[in-house]
Amino acid sequence: MSGTESNLPVTIAGTGSYLPEKVVTNKDLESLVDTTDEWITTRTGIKARHMAAEGEHTSHMATKAAERALEQAGIAPEDLDLIIVATITPDTLTPATACYVQQNLGAFNAVAFDISAACSGFLYAMKISSRLISDGAFKNALIIGAEKLSSFINWEDRTTCVLFGDGAGAAVLRAAEEGEGSIIATDIGTDGRQTHLLNIPGGGSACPTTTENAGQRLATLAMLGKEVFKHAVTRMRDSANLVIERAGLKPEDIKLVIPHQANLRIIDAIADRLAVPNDRVFVNLHKYGNTSAAAIAIALDEAHREKKFERGDHIILVAFGAGLTWAAAAVKW
Ligand SMILES: CC(C)(COP(=O)(O)OP(=O)(O)OC[C@H]1O[C@@H](n2cnc3c(N)ncnc32)[C@H](O)[C@@H]1OP(=O)(O)O)[C@@H](O)C(=O)NCCC(=O)NCCS
Protein backbone atom coordinates (compact mmCIF):
# COMPACT_ATOMS: atom_id res chain seq x y z
CA MET A 1 0.00 0.00 0.00
CA SER A 2 1.41 3.43 -0.86
CA GLY A 3 2.71 5.29 2.18
CA THR A 4 0.79 8.48 1.67
CA GLU A 5 -2.61 6.97 0.93
CA SER A 6 -2.87 4.39 3.69
CA ASN A 7 -5.22 4.57 6.65
CA LEU A 8 -3.42 2.49 9.21
CA PRO A 9 -4.79 1.90 12.71
CA VAL A 10 -2.44 3.44 15.28
CA THR A 11 -1.59 1.86 18.62
CA ILE A 12 -0.06 3.17 21.85
CA ALA A 13 2.99 0.93 22.16
CA GLY A 14 4.37 2.27 25.42
CA THR A 15 3.84 4.85 28.15
CA GLY A 16 6.11 6.49 30.70
CA SER A 17 6.08 9.25 33.28
CA TYR A 18 8.34 11.16 35.59
CA LEU A 19 7.67 13.24 38.68
CA PRO A 20 10.41 15.32 40.27
CA GLU A 21 11.55 14.20 43.68
CA LYS A 22 10.46 17.16 45.79
CA VAL A 23 6.93 16.96 47.21
CA VAL A 24 5.11 20.05 48.45
CA THR A 25 2.12 19.24 50.65
CA ASN A 26 -0.89 21.42 51.43
CA LYS A 27 0.55 21.78 54.92
CA ASP A 28 3.77 23.18 53.42
CA LEU A 29 1.70 25.80 51.56
CA GLU A 30 -0.02 26.87 54.78
CA SER A 31 3.24 28.55 55.78
CA LEU A 32 3.54 30.30 52.40
CA VAL A 33 0.05 31.80 51.80
CA ASP A 34 -3.20 32.27 53.72
CA THR A 35 -4.67 28.83 53.03
CA THR A 36 -5.46 25.55 54.78
CA ASP A 37 -5.13 21.89 53.92
CA GLU A 38 -8.88 21.66 54.56
CA TRP A 39 -9.74 24.39 52.00
CA ILE A 40 -7.50 22.93 49.29
CA THR A 41 -8.71 19.37 49.91
CA THR A 42 -12.43 20.14 49.93
CA ARG A 43 -12.35 22.62 47.00
CA THR A 44 -9.98 20.68 44.75
CA GLY A 45 -9.11 17.19 46.06
CA ILE A 46 -5.40 18.07 45.87
CA LYS A 47 -3.20 17.01 48.80
CA ALA A 48 0.30 17.42 47.34
CA ARG A 49 2.23 18.32 44.20
CA HIS A 50 5.76 17.70 42.95
CA MET A 51 8.20 20.48 42.22
CA ALA A 52 11.17 20.39 39.88
CA ALA A 53 14.59 21.00 41.40
CA GLU A 54 16.56 24.11 40.54
CA GLY A 55 18.24 23.45 37.22
CA GLU A 56 15.73 20.72 36.37
CA HIS A 57 13.97 21.91 33.24
CA THR A 58 10.83 20.84 31.40
CA SER A 59 13.01 19.04 28.83
CA HIS A 60 14.78 17.02 31.54
CA MET A 61 11.48 15.74 32.92
CA ALA A 62 10.19 15.14 29.39
CA THR A 63 13.29 13.10 28.56
CA LYS A 64 12.94 10.87 31.62
CA ALA A 65 9.28 10.16 30.86
CA ALA A 66 10.20 9.50 27.22
CA GLU A 67 12.95 7.03 28.12
CA ARG A 68 10.45 5.00 30.14
CA ALA A 69 7.88 5.02 27.32
CA LEU A 70 10.51 4.00 24.75
CA GLU A 71 11.74 1.18 26.96
CA GLN A 72 8.23 -0.17 27.37
CA ALA A 73 7.55 0.14 23.64
CA GLY A 74 10.84 -1.57 22.79
CA ILE A 75 11.73 1.23 20.39
CA ALA A 76 15.20 2.77 20.18
CA PRO A 77 15.54 6.58 20.06
CA GLU A 78 17.10 6.40 16.59
CA ASP A 79 13.96 4.67 15.29
CA LEU A 80 11.77 7.65 16.19
CA ASP A 81 10.83 9.87 13.27
CA LEU A 82 8.55 12.26 15.15
CA ILE A 83 8.71 13.92 18.58
CA ILE A 84 5.99 16.29 19.76
CA VAL A 85 6.20 17.98 23.14
CA ALA A 86 3.02 19.57 24.47
CA THR A 87 3.90 22.26 26.98
CA ILE A 88 3.07 25.79 28.10
CA THR A 89 6.28 25.98 30.14
CA PRO A 90 9.02 25.41 27.55
CA ASP A 91 12.69 25.58 28.54
CA THR A 92 13.09 28.52 26.16
CA LEU A 93 10.70 30.36 23.84
CA THR A 94 12.84 29.05 21.02
CA PRO A 95 14.05 26.50 20.14
CA ALA A 96 11.23 24.13 20.99
CA THR A 97 11.56 21.93 24.06
CA ALA A 98 11.19 18.96 21.68
CA CYS A 99 14.59 19.89 20.19
CA TYR A 100 16.26 19.56 23.60
CA VAL A 101 14.49 16.23 24.11
CA GLN A 102 15.69 15.04 20.70
CA GLN A 103 19.23 15.94 21.73
CA ASN A 104 18.94 14.31 25.17
CA LEU A 105 17.62 11.08 23.68
CA GLY A 106 19.96 11.07 20.69
CA ALA A 107 16.87 10.70 18.48
CA PHE A 108 18.44 12.49 15.54
CA ASN A 109 16.24 10.90 12.87
CA ALA A 110 13.14 12.53 14.33
CA VAL A 111 11.38 15.74 13.37
CA ALA A 112 10.79 17.55 16.66
CA PHE A 113 8.45 20.40 17.55
CA ASP A 114 6.26 21.72 20.39
CA ILE A 115 2.58 22.45 20.54
CA SER A 116 0.90 24.87 22.92
CA ALA A 117 -2.62 23.79 23.82
CA ALA A 118 -2.33 23.94 27.62
CA CYS A 119 -3.90 21.01 29.48
CA SER A 120 -5.32 19.57 26.24
CA GLY A 121 -1.87 19.53 24.61
CA PHE A 122 -1.08 15.83 25.06
CA LEU A 123 -4.33 14.82 23.36
CA TYR A 124 -3.74 17.39 20.61
CA ALA A 125 -0.35 15.70 20.10
CA MET A 126 -2.04 12.30 20.05
CA LYS A 127 -4.50 13.43 17.38
CA ILE A 128 -1.80 15.04 15.19
CA SER A 129 0.70 12.19 15.48
CA SER A 130 -1.86 9.43 15.00
CA ARG A 131 -3.05 11.10 11.77
CA LEU A 132 0.53 11.44 10.55
CA ILE A 133 1.21 7.76 11.26
CA SER A 134 -2.13 6.69 9.87
CA ASP A 135 -1.40 8.54 6.63
CA GLY A 136 1.93 6.75 6.36
CA ALA A 137 3.99 9.95 6.73
CA PHE A 138 5.72 8.81 9.95
CA LYS A 139 6.33 5.43 11.58
CA ASN A 140 7.24 5.86 15.23
CA ALA A 141 6.09 8.92 17.17
CA LEU A 142 6.95 10.02 20.69
CA ILE A 143 4.41 12.35 22.25
CA ILE A 144 5.10 14.04 25.57
CA GLY A 145 3.21 16.31 27.93
CA ALA A 146 5.68 18.08 30.22
CA GLU A 147 5.42 21.10 32.49
CA LYS A 148 7.48 23.05 34.96
CA LEU A 149 4.56 25.17 36.13
CA SER A 150 6.38 26.09 39.34
CA SER A 151 8.38 28.60 37.27
CA PHE A 152 5.17 30.36 36.16
CA ILE A 153 3.27 30.53 39.45
CA ASN A 154 2.90 33.58 41.62
CA TRP A 155 3.74 31.98 44.96
CA GLU A 156 1.97 34.84 46.77
CA ASP A 157 -1.37 34.20 45.01
CA ARG A 158 -3.31 31.63 47.02
CA THR A 159 -6.00 31.31 44.35
CA THR A 160 -3.55 29.69 41.90
CA CYS A 161 -0.39 28.52 43.69
CA VAL A 162 -2.17 25.67 45.49
CA LEU A 163 -3.47 24.15 42.26
CA PHE A 164 -0.50 23.30 40.07
CA GLY A 165 2.48 20.93 39.98
CA ASP A 166 5.41 19.81 37.80
CA GLY A 167 5.90 16.54 35.92
CA ALA A 168 5.95 14.77 32.57
CA GLY A 169 4.27 11.87 30.79
CA ALA A 170 4.93 10.28 27.42
CA ALA A 171 3.61 7.74 24.96
CA VAL A 172 5.03 6.01 21.89
CA LEU A 173 2.68 5.61 18.95
CA ARG A 174 3.13 3.39 15.89
CA ALA A 175 1.01 1.52 13.36
CA ALA A 176 -0.93 -1.28 15.07
CA GLU A 177 0.03 -4.85 14.33
CA GLU A 178 -2.44 -7.73 13.97
CA GLY A 179 -4.40 -8.18 17.22
CA GLU A 180 -3.27 -4.90 18.79
CA GLY A 181 -5.68 -2.20 19.89
CA SER A 182 -5.80 1.28 18.39
CA ILE A 183 -6.92 4.86 18.81
CA ILE A 184 -10.49 4.64 17.55
CA ALA A 185 -11.79 8.21 17.73
CA THR A 186 -10.40 11.63 18.61
CA ASP A 187 -11.81 15.11 19.06
CA ILE A 188 -10.06 18.43 19.55
CA GLY A 189 -11.60 21.90 19.90
CA THR A 190 -10.81 25.52 20.71
CA ASP A 191 -12.76 28.61 21.81
CA GLY A 192 -10.53 31.67 21.41
CA ARG A 193 -13.28 33.94 22.77
CA GLN A 194 -12.28 32.79 26.26
CA THR A 195 -8.56 33.57 26.24
CA HIS A 196 -9.07 35.92 29.20
CA LEU A 197 -10.23 33.17 31.55
CA LEU A 198 -6.89 31.45 31.95
CA ASN A 199 -3.57 32.77 30.74
CA ILE A 200 -0.01 33.87 31.45
CA PRO A 201 -0.36 37.54 30.49
CA GLY A 202 3.31 38.57 30.61
CA GLY A 203 6.57 37.32 29.22
CA GLY A 204 5.38 37.12 25.60
CA SER A 205 5.63 39.71 22.82
CA ALA A 206 2.36 41.38 23.93
CA CYS A 207 3.80 42.19 27.32
CA PRO A 208 7.51 41.48 27.65
CA THR A 209 9.00 41.49 31.12
CA THR A 210 10.77 44.82 31.72
CA THR A 211 12.52 46.33 34.71
CA GLU A 212 9.40 48.52 35.20
CA ASN A 213 6.83 45.68 35.28
CA ALA A 214 8.97 42.88 36.76
CA GLY A 215 7.48 43.42 40.23
CA GLN A 216 3.95 42.76 38.94
CA ARG A 217 4.78 39.12 38.18
CA LEU A 218 2.85 39.16 34.90
CA ALA A 219 4.61 36.04 33.64
CA THR A 220 2.57 33.88 36.01
CA LEU A 221 -0.71 32.02 35.67
CA ALA A 222 -3.88 34.09 36.06
CA MET A 223 -7.29 32.45 36.19
CA LEU A 224 -10.97 33.16 36.69
CA GLY A 225 -11.53 29.84 38.43
CA LYS A 226 -15.31 29.79 38.67
CA GLU A 227 -15.79 30.54 34.96
CA VAL A 228 -13.15 28.00 33.96
CA PHE A 229 -14.89 25.40 36.11
CA LYS A 230 -18.20 25.73 34.22
CA HIS A 231 -16.61 25.52 30.78
CA ALA A 232 -14.46 22.58 31.87
CA VAL A 233 -17.47 20.47 32.81
CA THR A 234 -19.52 21.13 29.67
CA ARG A 235 -16.64 20.97 27.18
CA MET A 236 -15.20 17.73 28.61
CA ARG A 237 -18.63 16.14 28.79
CA ASP A 238 -19.38 17.02 25.16
CA SER A 239 -15.95 16.02 23.84
CA ALA A 240 -16.01 12.68 25.69
CA ASN A 241 -19.54 11.98 24.49
CA LEU A 242 -18.50 12.72 20.92
CA VAL A 243 -15.67 10.17 20.87
CA ILE A 244 -17.79 7.62 22.74
CA GLU A 245 -20.45 7.99 20.05
CA ARG A 246 -17.94 7.94 17.17
CA ALA A 247 -16.39 4.79 18.62
CA GLY A 248 -19.83 3.18 18.88
CA LEU A 249 -19.47 2.63 22.63
CA LYS A 250 -21.97 2.66 25.50
CA PRO A 251 -21.08 3.75 29.06
CA GLU A 252 -20.96 0.10 30.16
CA ASP A 253 -18.34 -0.68 27.47
CA ILE A 254 -15.87 1.78 29.03
CA LYS A 255 -13.31 0.21 31.32
CA LEU A 256 -11.73 3.47 32.44
CA VAL A 257 -12.16 7.21 31.93
CA ILE A 258 -8.93 9.17 32.35
CA PRO A 259 -9.92 12.83 32.72
CA HIS A 260 -7.71 15.87 33.04
CA GLN A 261 -6.58 16.16 36.65
CA ALA A 262 -7.47 19.70 37.73
CA ASN A 263 -10.20 19.44 40.32
CA LEU A 264 -11.97 16.44 41.86
CA ARG A 265 -15.30 18.26 41.72
CA ILE A 266 -14.91 18.70 37.96
CA ILE A 267 -14.00 15.01 37.58
CA ASP A 268 -17.04 13.92 39.66
CA ALA A 269 -19.33 16.15 37.60
CA ILE A 270 -18.05 14.61 34.36
CA ALA A 271 -18.35 11.04 35.63
CA ASP A 272 -21.94 11.85 36.54
CA ARG A 273 -22.75 13.28 33.13
CA LEU A 274 -21.11 10.37 31.30
CA ALA A 275 -22.99 7.87 33.49
CA VAL A 276 -19.72 6.09 34.33
CA PRO A 277 -19.37 4.95 37.98
CA ASN A 278 -16.61 6.64 40.02
CA ASP A 279 -14.59 3.42 40.33
CA ARG A 280 -14.07 3.52 36.56
CA VAL A 281 -12.70 7.06 36.62
CA PHE A 282 -8.96 7.43 37.22
CA VAL A 283 -7.84 10.02 39.75
CA ASN A 284 -4.30 10.88 40.84
CA LEU A 285 -4.58 14.65 41.33
CA HIS A 286 -4.37 14.26 45.12
CA LYS A 287 -0.67 13.39 44.59
CA TYR A 288 0.29 15.74 41.77
CA GLY A 289 -2.17 18.66 41.50
CA ASN A 290 -2.79 20.01 38.01
CA THR A 291 0.25 19.36 35.80
CA SER A 292 -1.42 20.82 32.68
CA ALA A 293 -0.27 19.03 29.50
CA ALA A 294 1.46 16.36 31.58
CA ALA A 295 -1.62 15.38 33.57
CA ILE A 296 -3.36 13.02 31.14
CA ALA A 297 -0.02 11.53 30.08
CA ILE A 298 1.03 10.80 33.66
CA ALA A 299 -2.41 9.41 34.49
CA LEU A 300 -2.39 7.17 31.39
CA ASP A 301 1.00 5.77 32.35
CA GLU A 302 0.05 5.19 35.98
CA ALA A 303 -3.25 3.54 35.12
CA HIS A 304 -1.47 1.37 32.54
CA ARG A 305 1.29 0.27 34.93
CA GLU A 306 -1.28 -0.34 37.70
CA LYS A 307 -3.12 -2.59 35.21
CA LYS A 308 -6.35 -0.63 35.49
CA PHE A 309 -7.05 -1.76 31.91
CA GLU A 310 -5.82 -4.57 29.69
CA ARG A 311 -5.54 -5.53 26.03
CA GLY A 312 -8.98 -5.22 24.44
CA ASP A 313 -10.41 -2.77 27.01
CA HIS A 314 -11.84 0.58 25.93
CA ILE A 315 -10.61 3.71 27.66
CA ILE A 316 -11.61 7.35 27.27
CA LEU A 317 -9.14 10.21 27.68
CA VAL A 318 -10.57 13.70 28.03
CA ALA A 319 -8.94 17.06 28.72
CA PHE A 320 -9.61 20.75 28.99
CA GLY A 321 -7.41 23.82 29.32
CA ALA A 322 -6.49 27.41 28.58
CA GLY A 323 -7.42 28.70 25.15
CA LEU A 324 -9.95 27.51 25.84
CA THR A 325 -9.06 24.12 24.46
CA TRP A 326 -10.52 20.66 24.90
CA ALA A 327 -9.83 17.20 23.53
CA ALA A 328 -10.83 13.57 23.89
CA ALA A 329 -9.79 10.17 22.59
CA ALA A 330 -11.43 6.74 22.62
CA VAL A 331 -8.78 4.03 22.65
CA LYS A 332 -9.09 0.25 22.36
CA TRP A 333 -6.03 -0.95 24.28
C1 LIG B 1 -10.00 27.52 41.66
C2 LIG B 1 -11.15 26.84 42.38
C3 LIG B 1 -10.63 25.63 43.13
C4 LIG B 1 -11.74 27.81 43.37
O1 LIG B 1 -12.85 27.20 44.01
P1 LIG B 1 -14.19 28.03 44.20
O2 LIG B 1 -15.12 27.13 44.91
O3 LIG B 1 -14.60 28.52 42.83
O4 LIG B 1 -13.73 29.17 45.14
P2 LIG B 1 -13.81 30.75 44.91
O5 LIG B 1 -12.86 31.16 43.84
O6 LIG B 1 -15.24 31.15 44.76
O7 LIG B 1 -13.29 31.25 46.28
C5 LIG B 1 -14.04 31.06 47.49
C6 LIG B 1 -13.32 31.76 48.59
O8 LIG B 1 -12.10 31.06 48.90
C7 LIG B 1 -11.01 31.95 48.87
N1 LIG B 1 -9.83 31.22 48.43
C8 LIG B 1 -9.33 31.13 47.17
N2 LIG B 1 -8.22 30.38 47.18
C9 LIG B 1 -8.03 30.00 48.46
C10 LIG B 1 -7.06 29.20 49.09
N3 LIG B 1 -6.05 28.62 48.44
N4 LIG B 1 -7.17 29.00 50.42
C11 LIG B 1 -8.16 29.55 51.12
N5 LIG B 1 -9.11 30.32 50.58
C12 LIG B 1 -9.05 30.53 49.26
C13 LIG B 1 -11.42 33.04 47.92
O9 LIG B 1 -10.68 34.22 48.15
C14 LIG B 1 -12.88 33.18 48.25
O10 LIG B 1 -13.00 33.96 49.40
P3 LIG B 1 -14.21 35.01 49.55
O11 LIG B 1 -15.47 34.18 49.49
O12 LIG B 1 -13.96 35.63 50.88
O13 LIG B 1 -14.08 35.95 48.39
C15 LIG B 1 -12.22 26.39 41.37
O14 LIG B 1 -12.90 27.51 40.87
C16 LIG B 1 -11.66 25.61 40.24
O15 LIG B 1 -11.11 24.53 40.41
N6 LIG B 1 -11.84 26.09 39.00
C17 LIG B 1 -11.35 25.43 37.84
C18 LIG B 1 -9.88 25.57 37.79
C19 LIG B 1 -9.27 24.71 36.76
O16 LIG B 1 -9.67 23.60 36.57
N7 LIG B 1 -8.25 25.26 36.14
C20 LIG B 1 -7.45 24.57 35.23
C21 LIG B 1 -8.17 24.26 34.02
S1 LIG B 1 -7.12 23.31 33.05
The ligand as a Tripos MOL2 file, in Angstrom:
@<TRIPOS>MOLECULE
LIG
   48    50     1     0     0
SMALL
NO_CHARGES

@<TRIPOS>ATOM
      1 C1        -10.0000   27.5170   41.6580 C.3       1 LIG1
      2 C2        -11.1480   26.8380   42.3810 C.3       1 LIG1
      3 C3        -10.6320   25.6280   43.1280 C.3       1 LIG1
      4 C4        -11.7450   27.8090   43.3690 C.3       1 LIG1
      5 O1        -12.8480   27.2000   44.0090 O.3       1 LIG1
      6 P1        -14.1860   28.0280   44.1960 P.3       1 LIG1
      7 O2        -15.1160   27.1300   44.9140 O.co2     1 LIG1
      8 O3        -14.6040   28.5200   42.8320 O.co2     1 LIG1
      9 O4        -13.7330   29.1710   45.1430 O.3       1 LIG1
     10 P2        -13.8110   30.7530   44.9060 P.3       1 LIG1
     11 O5        -12.8570   31.1610   43.8440 O.co2     1 LIG1
     12 O6        -15.2370   31.1460   44.7610 O.co2     1 LIG1
     13 O7        -13.2880   31.2460   46.2840 O.3       1 LIG1
     14 C5        -14.0420   31.0590   47.4860 C.3       1 LIG1
     15 C6        -13.3190   31.7630   48.5940 C.3       1 LIG1
     16 O8        -12.1050   31.0590   48.9000 O.3       1 LIG1
     17 C7        -11.0090   31.9530   48.8750 C.3       1 LIG1
     18 N1         -9.8320   31.2230   48.4320 N.ar      1 LIG1
     19 C8         -9.3300   31.1290   47.1700 C.ar      1 LIG1
     20 N2         -8.2160   30.3760   47.1840 N.ar      1 LIG1
     21 C9         -8.0250   30.0000   48.4560 C.ar      1 LIG1
     22 C10        -7.0610   29.2000   49.0880 C.ar      1 LIG1
     23 N3         -6.0470   28.6240   48.4360 N.pl3     1 LIG1
     24 N4         -7.1730   29.0010   50.4190 N.ar      1 LIG1
     25 C11        -8.1640   29.5550   51.1250 C.ar      1 LIG1
     26 N5         -9.1080   30.3170   50.5790 N.ar      1 LIG1
     27 C12        -9.0460   30.5280   49.2610 C.ar      1 LIG1
     28 C13       -11.4190   33.0410   47.9170 C.3       1 LIG1
     29 O9        -10.6810   34.2160   48.1530 O.3       1 LIG1
     30 C14       -12.8770   33.1770   48.2510 C.3       1 LIG1
     31 O10       -13.0030   33.9650   49.4030 O.3       1 LIG1
     32 P3        -14.2130   35.0140   49.5540 P.3       1 LIG1
     33 O11       -15.4660   34.1770   49.4850 O.co2     1 LIG1
     34 O12       -13.9560   35.6310   50.8800 O.co2     1 LIG1
     35 O13       -14.0800   35.9470   48.3880 O.co2     1 LIG1
     36 C15       -12.2220   26.3860   41.3710 C.3       1 LIG1
     37 O14       -12.9050   27.5110   40.8700 O.3       1 LIG1
     38 C16       -11.6650   25.6080   40.2350 C.2       1 LIG1
     39 O15       -11.1140   24.5310   40.4120 O.2       1 LIG1
     40 N6        -11.8420   26.0920   39.0010 N.am      1 LIG1
     41 C17       -11.3500   25.4260   37.8370 C.3       1 LIG1
     42 C18        -9.8810   25.5670   37.7950 C.3       1 LIG1
     43 C19        -9.2710   24.7100   36.7640 C.2       1 LIG1
     44 O16        -9.6700   23.6030   36.5650 O.2       1 LIG1
     45 N7         -8.2530   25.2600   36.1380 N.am      1 LIG1
     46 C20        -7.4500   24.5710   35.2340 C.3       1 LIG1
     47 C21        -8.1700   24.2560   34.0160 C.3       1 LIG1
     48 S1         -7.1240   23.3140   33.0480 S.3       1 LIG1
@<TRIPOS>BOND
     1     1     2 1
     2     2     3 1
     3     2     4 1
     4     2    36 1
     5     4     5 1
     6     5     6 1
     7     6     7 2
     8     6     8 1
     9     6     9 1
    10     9    10 1
    11    10    11 2
    12    10    12 1
    13    10    13 1
    14    13    14 1
    15    14    15 1
    16    15    16 1
    17    15    30 1
    18    16    17 1
    19    17    18 1
    20    17    28 1
    21    18    19 ar
    22    18    27 ar
    23    19    20 ar
    24    20    21 ar
    25    21    22 ar
    26    21    27 ar
    27    22    23 1
    28    22    24 ar
    29    24    25 ar
    30    25    26 ar
    31    26    27 ar
    32    28    29 1
    33    28    30 1
    34    30    31 1
    35    31    32 1
    36    32    33 2
    37    32    34 1
    38    32    35 1
    39    36    37 1
    40    36    38 1
    41    38    39 2
    42    38    40 1
    43    40    41 1
    44    41    42 1
    45    42    43 1
    46    43    44 2
    47    43    45 1
    48    45    46 1
    49    46    47 1
    50    47    48 1
@<TRIPOS>SUBSTRUCTURE
     1 LIG1         1 GROUP 0 **** ****
